[in-house]
Amino acid sequence: MTLRGRLTSAFLVVVLGPVLLGSIFVALTVGAVSRERTAERLDHAATTVSAAVSAFCRQLQAVADAVAVVPATERAAVADQLIDRGLATAVRVTGPDQRAAQTPTPRAVIAQNRGNSRGEAPELGWQNCAGPAGSAVTALAATAYASDVTVIAAQRVDDVLLRRLGEAGGVSVTLSAPTGSGAPEANGGSGAPETSAGSDAREAGAAPTGSGAEGGGGDAVRTLVAEPGQPLPLTLAVPVADPTLRYAMLLLIVLVTAAVAIVAARWLARSTTRPLGDLAWAADRVANGDLDTRVPIPRPDELGRLAGTFNRMTRELQSYVQALTASRDQLRRHLAILGDTLSSTHDLDRILPVILRTAMTATGARAGLLLLAEPDGRLAVRCGAGLTGEWDVPAAELAQRRLVAGRGVLGTVAATGSPLRGASGPAPDEPACESYLAVPICAPPDIEDGEGEPGTLGVLALYDRLGSSSFDDADLRTLRTFAGQAGVAVHNVRVHEEAQRLSLTDPLTGLWNYRYLREVLWREVERASRFGRMLTVLVLDLDHFKEVNDTYGHTAGDLVLGEFARRVRLGLREVDVAFRQGGEEFVVLLPETDAYGGVIVAERLGAAVRDWPVPIDPRRPDLDDHVSITVSIGIAVFPEHGNTAQEVLDAADQALYAAKNAGRDTYRLAERRTFDRAGATTGGPQPPRQARGR
């Protein structure tokens, strides 16, 4: 779904959802309220009509009492007077000693009715207010008793009376047949004529008894059951409004609202997504390299500001691309020079100045300084350029300067491994400047030191950017690149030096090997010959070393060789050099030492080996865990025992043979030799080396 479709759907959901829910709620609420109001109206009407019927009954009872209390001669006149006032429509007087007499008007009736029991209506259809309902009610009646007569006052139940009851309750009132009534009784006397209303009531069917029901024609009805105090069975009807029109209007409102919402949603979605579509088109053009693309600004709203920002971004991006293109070309030339230098040499004195000058050119710095960390933690100055003041000294003197790690700007960078940048001069013992930028020189990311973190090899610092008051983030990124190149170069050189050292070092004892022995021996003999100095050569061999391997194993033999080499190093001076010639045979060079000094060193080394057995782990529990070893030593001195390096080494080796023959655990000095003019020795024949026992 497109953005326009999603916006339209969201707007319709937000607008039409509440409208639909509100319409359903209104429809349900209106129906419920209408039903409740109808029920309340019927309740009120039922109460009012019942009260009105009770009032009629009390009125008839008052009329009957009034006629009963007057003298017999005045009863007819009083009855007529009460009928004229509308308090009753008929009055019947009966008695055991009188004849039934009809008053001159048909309204007052005096008759003898001995057949009627006390409390019953004397005529069919006359409903006694205090008695049960008859089969067909034509009038309400109330009875009063005197000493000689019984007076019955009646009120005709007709349309007038029903209309009065309906007006009192605000409903339509009709007379219904009483429930559970039997067949109508025969008229046993001359009663009042049946009213039309009574006929109508008898012809009409009775409504069902209940609190209310929907009658025919959209009316809500309620039936009042005849009971003492309310002897008329009545049906109350209230017209109910037809809800079809109301629901139709509500549906029409919902449809109109939906149509308006759809039109508004489409317009809003189109007006919102069209500028976004233009932005997407322009962004696609920019992504394809067309930086001249611009977006029209339709309105000064949020989308208009977004379009303006996009246009400004493309203009700035175009200028940045042009600047980056020029900087890339310049950097490419510098990196080509740097790459040629890195690939052509492993000499740091040639690599580091090239890196420093290239970094200064790429960032526009006035001066720069490159320092490398030494094993003691200090920073040694390796090269500098453009420095002034007390730092403007020759390269040889500059290389003698040392800075303490953790002190000043450069020391802090070296200690923390984090770059620093500022606009004022650094520490007093560092170059003075107005702005500086210093980054650490670290080992390559895939090379880690013993603690698992990239090691800091040094610091690359630049001072006073030309054309600006300070260095920016771009200069920091550029200098980090060159510092990374410097780190690779320093690491490669150190790896190369370490590889050379390992090629000249014995891995078991850590001493120099036989290859380096020949080189150093030749160099020391040349130096001693040139300056007229002496050089003593000691050849050492462990006694009975084969028995150690056979008894304790080669692992124990390696431990013995390592411990022997350690004791040899402890017994020598700093200028003395020890070598492992092969197997259990070692060579020690003592520069500027004569035969007497060589004897002293031999005695010291022999005692150091003899007096302290070497601790090992025996293979068998019955063996001791310390091995006692001894050493035999042969001593030769240049130029006393040979004119060349090989001759001196051979003389020391022959002296070692003599020490072995003398019982081992001792030393022997080589015999003095005489040389003819051709340089050949004149001494007796010497035994071959391979015949010497170990």
C-alpha positions in Angstrom: 0.0 0.0 0.0 1.3 3.5 -0.9 1.8 6.3 1.6 -1.2 8.0 0.2 -3.4 5.0 0.7 -2.1 4.5 4.2 -2.8 8.2 5.1 -6.3 8.0 3.5 -7.1 4.8 5.4 -5.8 6.2 8.7 -7.9 9.4 8.3 -11.0 7.5 7.5 -10.5 5.2 10.5 -9.9 8.2 12.7 -13.0 10.1 11.4 -15.5 7.4 10.5 -14.8 5.1 13.4 -16.1 7.5 16.1 -19.0 8.6 13.8 -20.2 5.0 13.3 -19.7 4.1 17.0 -21.5 7.3 18.0 -24.4 6.6 15.6 -24.9 3.1 16.9 -24.7 4.5 20.5 -27.2 7.2 19.7 -29.6 4.7 18.0 -29.5 2.4 20.9 -29.8 5.2 23.4 -32.7 6.9 21.7 -34.6 3.6 21.5 -34.0 2.8 25.1 -34.9 6.3 26.2 -38.1 6.2 24.1 -39.1 2.8 25.7 -38.3 4.1 29.2 -40.3 7.3 28.6 -43.3 5.3 27.2 -43.1 2.9 30.2 -43.0 5.9 32.6 -45.9 7.6 30.8 -48.0 4.4 31.1 -47.0 4.0 34.8 -48.1 7.6 35.5 -51.3 7.2 33.5 -52.2 4.0 35.3 -51.7 5.7 38.7 -53.8 8.7 37.6 -56.6 6.7 36.1 -56.8 4.5 39.1 -57.0 7.5 41.3 -59.7 9.1 39.1 -61.8 5.9 39.2 -61.4 5.8 43.0 -62.5 9.4 43.1 -65.7 8.6 41.1 -66.4 5.7 43.5 -66.0 8.0 46.5 -68.3 10.6 44.8 -71.0 8.0 44.2 -70.7 6.8 47.7 -71.2 10.4 48.9 -74.3 10.7 46.7 -75.8 7.5 48.0 -75.1 8.5 51.6 -76.7 12.0 51.0 -80.0 10.4 49.6 -80.1 7.8 52.4 -80.0 10.3 55.2 -82.8 12.6 54.1 -86.5 12.0 55.0 -88.3 9.7 52.7 -90.4 12.5 51.2 -87.3 14.5 50.1 -85.2 11.7 48.7 -86.5 12.0 45.2 -85.9 15.8 45.1 -82.4 15.3 46.6 -81.6 12.6 44.1 -82.7 14.8 41.2 -80.7 17.7 42.5 -77.5 15.5 42.7 -78.1 14.1 39.3 -78.5 17.7 37.9 -75.2 18.6 39.4 -73.6 15.7 37.5 -72.6 13.8 40.6 -74.4 10.7 39.4 -76.4 9.6 36.4 -78.9 7.4 38.3 -80.2 6.8 41.9 -82.2 3.7 42.9 -84.0 3.6 46.3 -85.5 0.3 47.4 -87.2 -0.8 50.6 -89.2 -3.7 52.0 -92.4 -1.6 52.8 -92.5 0.6 49.6 -93.5 0.0 46.1 -91.0 0.7 43.5 -91.7 4.1 42.2 -90.2 5.9 39.1 -89.4 9.5 39.5 -90.8 11.9 37.0 -87.5 12.0 35.2 -85.7 8.8 34.1 -82.7 9.7 36.2 -84.1 8.9 39.7 -85.5 5.5 40.1 -87.3 4.2 43.2 -88.2 0.6 43.0 -88.6 -2.4 45.2 -86.0 -5.0 44.6 -86.2 -7.6 47.3 -84.4 -10.1 45.2 -81.0 -8.3 45.3 -78.8 -9.2 48.1 -77.0 -6.5 50.2 -74.0 -5.0 48.6 -74.8 -6.1 45.0 -75.7 -3.9 42.1 -79.5 -3.9 41.5 -79.2 -3.8 37.7 -77.2 -5.8 35.2 -74.1 -3.9 34.2 -74.0 -1.8 37.4 -70.6 -2.4 38.9 -70.4 -2.0 42.6 -67.2 -0.2 43.5 -66.6 -2.6 46.4 -67.6 -5.8 44.6 -66.2 -8.1 42.0 -66.4 -7.1 38.3 -69.4 -8.2 36.3 -69.5 -9.6 32.9 -70.4 -6.3 31.1 -70.0 -3.0 32.9 -72.3 -0.2 32.0 -72.1 2.0 35.1 -70.3 2.4 38.4 -72.4 2.0 41.5 -72.1 2.8 45.2 -74.6 1.6 47.9 -75.8 3.3 51.1 -78.0 1.8 53.8 -80.7 3.5 55.9 -83.0 2.0 58.5 -85.8 1.5 56.0 -84.2 1.7 52.5 -81.2 0.9 50.4 -79.9 3.7 48.1 -77.7 2.9 45.1 -76.0 5.7 43.2 -74.7 5.0 39.7 -72.5 6.7 37.2 -72.9 5.7 33.5 -69.6 4.4 31.9 -69.7 6.0 28.5 -67.4 7.7 26.1 -67.6 10.9 28.1 -66.4 9.2 31.3 -63.6 7.3 29.4 -62.5 10.6 27.8 -62.3 12.3 31.1 -60.2 9.5 32.5 -57.9 9.6 29.4 -57.5 13.4 29.8 -56.6 13.0 33.5 -53.9 10.4 32.6 -52.9 11.8 29.2 -53.6 8.5 27.5 -56.3 6.9 25.5 -58.7 4.8 27.7 -61.0 2.0 26.6 -63.2 -0.4 28.6 -62.1 -4.0 28.3 -63.9 -7.2 29.3 -62.9 -8.4 32.8 -60.7 -11.4 32.8 -62.1 -14.7 34.1 -65.7 -13.5 33.9 -68.5 -15.9 33.3 -71.5 -15.6 31.0 -73.6 -12.4 31.4 -76.4 -12.6 33.9 -80.1 -12.0 32.9 -81.5 -8.6 33.8 -83.7 -9.4 36.7 -85.3 -5.9 37.1 -86.1 -2.7 35.4 -82.7 -1.2 35.2 -81.3 1.9 33.5 -80.9 1.5 29.8 -77.5 0.3 28.5 -75.3 3.0 27.3 -73.6 3.1 23.9 -70.2 3.2 25.6 -71.0 0.0 27.4 -72.1 -1.6 24.2 -68.9 -0.5 22.6 -66.9 -1.8 25.5 -68.6 -5.2 25.3 -68.0 -5.4 21.6 -64.3 -4.6 21.9 -61.9 -7.3 22.8 -60.0 -7.1 26.0 -56.3 -6.3 25.7 -53.8 -8.7 27.4 -53.1 -8.1 31.0 -49.6 -6.8 31.7 -47.5 -3.8 32.3 -47.4 -2.7 28.7 -47.3 -3.9 25.2 -47.1 -2.6 21.7 -50.6 -2.4 20.5 -51.8 -2.3 17.0 -51.1 0.9 15.0 -47.9 1.7 16.9 -49.4 2.2 20.4 -48.0 1.0 23.7 -50.9 -0.3 25.9 -51.4 -1.4 29.5 -54.4 -3.2 31.0 -55.8 -2.3 34.4 -57.5 -5.3 36.1 -60.7 -4.6 38.1 -60.2 -4.7 41.8 -61.7 -3.2 44.9 -61.4 0.6 44.8 -60.8 0.4 41.0 -63.7 -1.8 39.7 -63.3 -1.0 35.9 -61.3 -3.2 33.6 -59.5 -0.6 31.5 -57.0 -0.5 28.7 -54.6 2.4 28.5 -52.9 3.2 25.2 -50.1 5.6 24.4 -49.0 6.4 20.8 -45.4 5.4 20.1 -43.5 7.4 17.4 -42.3 5.4 14.4 -38.5 5.1 14.7 -38.0 4.4 11.0 -37.7 8.0 10.0 -35.3 8.7 12.9 -33.0 5.8 11.9 -33.2 6.8 8.3 -32.1 10.4 9.2 -29.2 8.9 11.3 -28.1 6.7 8.4 -28.2 9.6 6.0 -26.1 11.7 8.4 -23.5 8.8 8.6 -23.4 8.5 4.8 -23.0 12.2 4.2 -20.2 12.3 6.9 -18.5 9.3 5.2 -18.6 11.0 1.8 -17.2 14.3 3.2 -14.5 12.3 5.1 -13.5 10.4 2.0 -13.2 13.6 -0.1 -11.3 15.3 2.7 -9.0 12.3 3.2 -8.1 12.1 -0.5 -7.4 15.8 -0.6 -5.2 15.8 2.5 -3.4 12.6 1.4 -2.7 14.1 -2.1 -1.6 17.4 -0.7 0.7 15.7 1.8 2.2 13.0 -0.4 2.8 15.0 -3.6 5.6 17.1 -2.1 7.0 13.9 -0.6 6.9 12.3 -4.1 8.8 15.3 -5.4 11.4 14.9 -2.7 11.7 11.2 -3.4 12.3 11.9 -7.1 14.9 14.6 -6.3 16.6 12.3 -3.8 16.8 9.5 -6.5 18.3 12.0 -8.9 20.9 13.1 -6.3 21.7 9.5 -5.5 22.4 9.0 -9.2 24.9 11.8 -9.1 22.9 14.8 -10.3 23.6 17.3 -7.6 22.0 20.1 -9.6 18.5 18.8 -8.8 16.2 21.1 -6.9 12.8 20.6 -5.4 10.0 23.3 -5.8 8.7 24.8 -2.5 4.8 24.8 -2.9 3.9 26.3 0.5 5.7 27.7 3.5 4.7 24.8 5.8 6.7 21.9 7.2 7.0 20.2 3.8 8.0 23.5 2.3 10.8 23.9 4.9 11.8 20.3 4.3 12.1 21.1 0.5 14.1 24.2 1.3 16.4 22.2 3.6 16.8 19.5 0.9 17.8 22.2 -1.7 20.3 23.7 0.8 21.7 20.3 1.5 22.2 19.5 -2.2 24.0 22.8 -2.6 26.3 22.2 0.3 26.8 18.6 -0.7 27.9 19.8 -4.2 30.4 22.1 -2.6 31.6 19.3 -0.3 32.0 16.9 -3.2 34.1 19.4 -5.1 36.3 20.0 -2.1 36.5 16.3 -1.3 37.5 15.6 -4.9 40.3 18.0 -4.7 41.4 16.7 -1.3 41.1 13.1 -2.6 43.4 13.8 -5.5 45.9 15.5 -3.2 45.7 12.7 -0.6 46.1 10.1 -3.3 49.4 11.7 -4.3 50.6 11.7 -0.7 49.5 8.1 -0.1 51.3 7.1 -3.3 54.5 8.6 -1.9 53.9 7.0 1.5 53.1 3.6 0.0 56.3 3.7 -2.1 58.3 4.5 1.0 56.6 1.8 3.2 57.1 -0.8 0.5 60.7 0.0 -0.2 62.3 0.0 3.2 62.1 -1.2 6.8 64.1 1.7 8.1 62.1 3.8 10.6 64.5 6.7 10.2 63.3 6.9 6.5 59.7 6.0 7.0 58.6 8.2 9.9 59.8 11.6 8.4 57.8 10.8 5.2 54.7 10.0 7.3 55.1 13.2 9.3 55.6 15.5 6.2 52.7 13.9 4.4 50.4 14.4 7.4 51.5 18.1 7.6 50.8 18.6 3.9 47.4 16.9 4.0 46.2 19.0 7.0 48.0 22.2 6.4 49.9 22.1 9.7 52.9 24.4 10.3 54.9 22.0 12.4 54.7 18.4 13.5 56.3 15.9 15.9 56.5 12.1 16.0 57.4 10.2 19.1 57.7 6.5 19.8 57.2 4.7 23.1 60.3 3.0 24.7 60.3 -0.1 26.9 60.7 2.0 30.0 57.4 3.9 29.2 59.0 7.2 28.1 58.4 8.8 24.7 61.4 9.2 22.4 61.4 11.9 19.7 62.1 10.2 16.4 61.5 13.1 14.0 60.2 16.7 13.8 59.5 19.4 11.2 58.7 23.1 11.3 59.5 23.4 15.0 60.6 26.7 16.5 62.3 28.0 19.6 64.1 25.5 21.8 62.8 22.6 19.6 64.6 24.0 16.5 67.7 21.8 17.0 69.5 19.3 14.8 68.0 15.9 14.3 70.7 14.2 16.3 70.1 16.4 19.3 66.3 16.2 18.9 66.5 12.4 19.0 68.0 12.6 22.5 64.9 14.2 24.0 62.5 12.1 26.1 59.1 12.8 27.4 57.4 11.1 30.4 54.2 9.2 29.6 51.1 10.6 31.4 52.5 14.1 31.7 51.5 17.0 29.4 49.4 16.7 26.2 51.7 14.1 24.4 52.2 12.0 27.6 48.4 12.0 28.2 47.7 10.9 24.6 50.3 8.1 25.0 48.9 7.0 28.4 45.2 7.1 27.5 45.2 6.2 23.8 42.7 9.0 23.1 43.4 12.0 20.8 43.5 15.6 22.1 42.8 18.8 20.3 43.1 22.4 21.6 43.5 26.0 20.7 46.2 27.0 23.1 49.8 25.9 23.8 50.3 22.5 25.5 52.6 21.8 28.4 55.7 24.0 29.0 58.2 21.2 28.1 56.4 20.6 24.7 56.6 22.8 21.5 54.9 26.2 21.8 51.9 26.7 19.5 48.5 28.4 19.1 46.6 25.2 18.3 47.5 21.5 18.4 46.2 18.1 17.4 47.7 14.9 18.8 46.6 11.3 18.1 48.0 8.0 19.4 50.0 5.7 17.1 48.5 2.2 17.7 49.3 -1.2 16.5 47.1 -2.6 13.7 43.6 -3.6 15.0 44.3 -7.3 14.4 47.5 -7.2 16.5 47.0 -7.1 20.3 49.4 -7.0 23.2 49.5 -9.4 26.0 46.6 -7.8 27.8 44.2 -8.1 24.9 44.2 -4.4 24.0 45.8 -2.7 21.0 49.2 -1.3 22.2 50.1 2.4 21.9 53.3 2.7 20.0 53.7 6.4 20.0 52.2 9.8 19.4 51.8 11.9 16.2 51.2 15.6 16.9 50.6 18.6 14.6 50.8 22.3 15.5 49.2 25.5 14.1 46.9 24.8 11.2 47.6 27.3 8.4 44.6 29.3 7.4 42.5 28.4 10.5 42.6 29.1 14.2 42.2 25.4 15.1 42.1 21.9 13.7 38.6 20.4 12.9 37.1 16.9 12.8 38.3 16.4 9.2 41.9 17.0 10.3 41.4 14.6 13.1 40.2 11.9 10.8 43.1 12.6 8.4 45.7 12.5 11.1 44.2 9.2 12.4 44.7 7.7 9.0 48.4 8.7 8.9 48.8 7.6 12.5 47.4 4.2 11.4 50.0 4.1 8.6 52.7 4.9 11.1 51.4 2.2 13.4 51.6 -0.3 10.6 55.1 0.8 9.6 56.4 0.7 13.2 54.8 -2.7 13.8 56.2 -4.2 10.6 59.7 -2.9 11.4 59.5 -4.3 14.9 58.2 -7.6 13.5 61.0 -7.7 11.1 63.5 -7.0 13.8 61.9 -9.6 16.0 62.1 -12.1 13.2 65.8 -11.3 12.7 66.3 -11.7 16.4 64.5 -15.1 16.5 66.6 -16.3 13.5 69.7 -15.6 15.6 68.4 -16.8 19.0 68.2 -20.3 20.4 64.5 -20.8 21.3 65.3 -23.2 24.2 67.8 -21.2 26.2 67.3 -17.7 24.8 71.0 -17.3 24.0 72.4 -16.4 20.6 72.8 -19.3 18.2 75.8 -20.6 16.3 74.9 -18.5 13.2 75.2 -15.3 15.2 78.3 -16.6 17.0 80.3 -16.7 13.8 79.2 -13.1 13.0 79.9 -11.7 16.4 83.2 -13.6 16.8 84.5 -12.3 13.5 83.4 -8.7 14.4 85.0 -8.9 17.9 88.3 -10.4 16.5 88.4 -7.6 13.9 87.8 -4.9 16.6 90.4 -6.4 18.9 92.9 -6.7 16.1 92.3 -3.1 15.0 92.6 -1.6 18.5 95.2 -3.9 19.9 92.9 -5.5 22.4 92.5 -9.0 23.7 89.5 -11.3 23.4 88.9 -14.4 25.5 86.8 -17.3 24.2 85.3 -19.9 26.6 83.8 -23.2 25.2 81.6 -24.9 27.8 80.2 -28.4 27.8 77.9 -30.1 30.3 79.4 -33.3 31.7 77.5 -36.6 31.2 74.4 -34.8 29.8 73.4 -37.9 27.9 72.8 -39.7 31.2 70.4 -36.9 32.3 68.3 -37.4 29.1 68.4 -41.2 29.5 67.5 -41.1 33.2 65.0 -38.2 33.4 63.9 -37.7 29.9 64.4 -35.0 27.3 61.9 -32.7 29.1 64.2 -32.7 32.1 67.2 -32.3 29.8 65.6 -29.1 28.4 65.0 -27.8 31.9 68.7 -28.4 32.7 69.8 -26.6 29.6 67.6 -23.6 30.3 68.8 -23.4 33.9 72.4 -23.7 32.8 71.9 -20.8 30.3 70.3 -18.7 33.0 73.3 -19.2 35.4 75.7 -18.4 32.6 74.0 -15.1 31.9 74.0 -14.2 35.6 77.8 -14.8 35.8 78.7 -12.5 32.9 79.1 -8.8 32.4 76.9 -6.7 30.1 79.5 -6.6 27.4 80.0 -10.4 27.5 78.0 -12.5 25.0 76.9 -16.1 25.5 75.9 -18.5 22.6 74.6 -22.0 22.3 76.8 -23.7 19.8 74.8 -26.9 19.7 73.5 -29.6 21.9 75.0 -29.1 25.4 77.9 -27.1 24.2 78.1 -23.3 24.8 80.5 -20.4 23.9 81.1 -17.2 25.8 83.0 -14.2 24.4 84.8 -11.9 26.9 85.8 -8.7 25.1 89.0 -7.0 26.4 89.7 -9.9 28.7 93.1 -11.7 29.0 93.7 -15.3 30.0 93.7 -14.6 33.7 90.3 -12.9 33.5 89.0 -15.9 31.5 90.2 -18.3 34.2 88.3 -16.3 36.8 85.1 -16.4 34.8 85.5 -20.1 34.2 85.9 -20.8 37.9 82.9 -18.7 38.7 80.7 -20.4 36.1 81.9 -23.9 37.2 81.0 -23.1 40.8 77.6 -21.7 39.9 76.7 -24.9 38.1 78.3 -27.3 40.5 77.0 -25.9 43.8 73.2 -25.8 43.1 71.6 -28.8 41.6 68.8 -28.2 39.1 65.2 -29.0 40.3 63.2 -31.2 38.0 60.2 -33.6 38.1 61.5 -37.2 38.0 59.7 -39.8 36.1 60.0 -42.3 38.9 59.2 -41.7 42.6 62.4 -43.4 43.8 64.6 -40.8 42.1 65.7 -37.5 43.6 64.0 -34.4 42.1 67.3 -32.5 41.8 70.0 -33.1 39.2 73.6 -32.3 40.0 75.5 -31.2 36.9 79.0 -30.1 36.2 80.7 -28.3 33.3 84.0 -28.6 31.5 85.5 -25.4 30.1 88.1 -24.7 27.5 89.8 -21.2 27.4 91.6 -19.5 24.4 92.8 -15.9 24.0 93.2 -13.8 20.9 95.8 -13.2 19.6 97.8 -15.5 21.9 96.2 -18.7 20.7 95.1 -17.8 17.2 95.3 -15.1 14.5 91.7 -15.6 13.2 88.3 -16.1 14.7 88.3 -19.8 13.7 91.7 -20.5 15.1 90.8 -19.0 18.4 87.6 -21.0 18.5 89.4 -24.2 17.6 92.0 -23.5 20.3 89.3 -23.1 22.9 87.7 -26.3 21.7 90.9 -28.3 22.0 91.3 -26.9 25.5 87.9 -28.2 26.3 89.0 -31.6 25.1 91.9 -31.4 27.5 89.5 -30.6 30.4 87.4 -33.6 29.5 90.4 -35.8 29.6 91.5 -34.4 32.9 88.4 -35.8 34.6 85.7 -33.2 33.7 84.3 -30.5 36.1 87.4 -28.4 35.4 88.8 -25.9 32.9 92.0 -25.9 30.7 93.8 -23.0 29.0 94.8 -23.6 25.4 98.6 -24.2 24.7 100.5 -21.3 23.3 101.3 -21.6 19.6 104.0 -20.2 17.5 103.4 -19.0 13.9 105.7 -18.9 11.0 105.8 -16.2 8.4 103.0 -17.9 6.4 100.8 -18.0 9.4 100.9 -21.8 9.9 101.1 -23.3 13.3 104.3 -25.1 14.4 102.9 -27.0 17.3 102.3 -30.8 17.4 99.3 -32.4 15.8 96.0 -31.9 17.5 93.3 -34.6 18.0 90.2 -34.3 15.8 87.0 -32.8 17.5 84.8 -35.7 16.8 87.1 -38.0 18.8 86.5 -36.0 22.0 84.4 -37.7 24.6 81.5 -35.9 26.3 
